[in-house]
Amino acid sequence: MFVNTSVDPKALPITKRRSRGTLIIIFLMSLAPLLAALLVYFNPSLRPEGSVSYGTLIEPQRPIPSATALPATTLDGKPFDLTSLKGKWLLLAADDAACPESCARKLFILRNSHASQGKHVERLMRVWFITDDQPVPEKVLEAYKGTVMVRIKPEVLKQFLLPQVSMVDAPEALRKPMWIIDPLGNLILQYPPEADPEKFRNELRKLLANSRIG
């Protein structure tokens, strides 16, 4: 004998139907933040002003190469391994030793952004990649004390910082941006030529405030 065990929703007590309706509403409400996040993620124009990175995120992130793949030397000719700075946030720039005005501007932005980070100052280091063998002017050495200055060939450096750029264009292309490496040793952000100092400084502040590494 067949017994129909299905229940007509209309036959349920009112309180039971209300409970089911409440559960459905709660379930839909719990999904709302996820759906909103997905909508904003796939539509960057919907993001609030200031929530989008000023710098360009590097995807996939690139780890610092070994000293063999990224050979560099200090100003006095000693080998330098960039991986030795892992554990710090690294602010990077590259240019000729003569350091024209455009170079000095980048070093100035990095120095001042670093100095303005208050209690987070010790979490940061500045690195200037010098892409030729010429002497660095004394006034530049004096103005940017505290910056790690290392020499490296542009064709080698470009493999790490700008792999998409041709060998011919590497020396000029390297002079334009600034970069950030995270404490895990990953190249994560690249900043445009003539970067806005205030936007760079503010983004750096947010990175340090929201990060628990380094």
KAGI-V109871 format. One record per backbone hydrogen bond with DSSP energy under -1.0 kcal/mol. CO is the residue of the C=O (numbers start at 1). NH is the residue of the N-H. E is the energy in kcal/mol with one decimal. If there is no record, write none. Layout:
CO NH E
CO NH E
This chain:
8 11 -2.4
9 12 -1.1
13 17 -2.1
14 18 -2.4
15 19 -2.0
16 20 -2.1
17 21 -2.1
18 22 -2.4
19 23 -2.2
20 24 -2.1
21 25 -2.1
22 26 -2.5
23 27 -2.5
24 28 -2.4
25 29 -2.3
26 30 -2.1
27 31 -1.2
28 32 -1.2
31 35 -2.5
32 36 -2.7
33 37 -2.6
34 38 -2.3
35 39 -2.2
36 40 -2.4
37 41 -2.5
38 42 -2.2
43 46 -2.5
44 47 -1.6
48 51 -2.1
56 190 -1.9
62 187 -3.3
66 70 -2.2
72 80 -2.8
73 151 -3.2
74 77 -2.1
78 74 -2.9
81 84 -2.0
82 85 -2.0
83 86 -1.7
85 88 -1.5
89 125 -2.3
90 181 -2.2
91 127 -3.0
92 179 -1.7
93 129 -2.9
95 131 -2.0
96 99 -1.2
100 104 -2.6
101 105 -2.2
102 106 -1.4
103 107 -2.4
104 108 -2.3
105 109 -2.4
106 110 -2.6
107 111 -2.5
108 112 -2.7
109 113 -2.6
110 114 -2.1
111 115 -2.5
112 116 -1.5
114 117 -1.6
117 120 -2.4
118 121 -1.9
120 123 -2.0
121 124 -1.7
123 89 -3.1
125 91 -2.6
126 148 -3.1
127 93 -1.6
128 150 -2.2
129 95 -2.3
130 152 -2.4
137 141 -2.1
138 142 -2.4
139 143 -2.1
140 144 -2.0
144 147 -1.9
148 128 -3.1
150 130 -3.4
151 73 -2.0
153 157 -2.5
154 158 -2.6
157 160 -1.2
157 161 -2.6
158 162 -1.4
162 165 -1.8
169 173 -2.6
170 174 -2.5
173 176 -1.2
178 191 -3.6
179 92 -2.8
180 188 -2.4
180 189 -1.5
181 90 -2.5
182 185 -2.3
183 87 -1.4
185 64 -2.5
186 182 -2.7
187 62 -1.2
188 58 -2.4
189 180 -2.0
190 56 -3.4
196 200 -2.4
197 201 -2.6
198 202 -2.6
199 203 -2.2
200 204 -2.3
201 205 -2.1
202 206 -2.0
203 207 -2.4
204 208 -2.3
205 209 -2.3
206 210 -2.2
207 211 -1.1
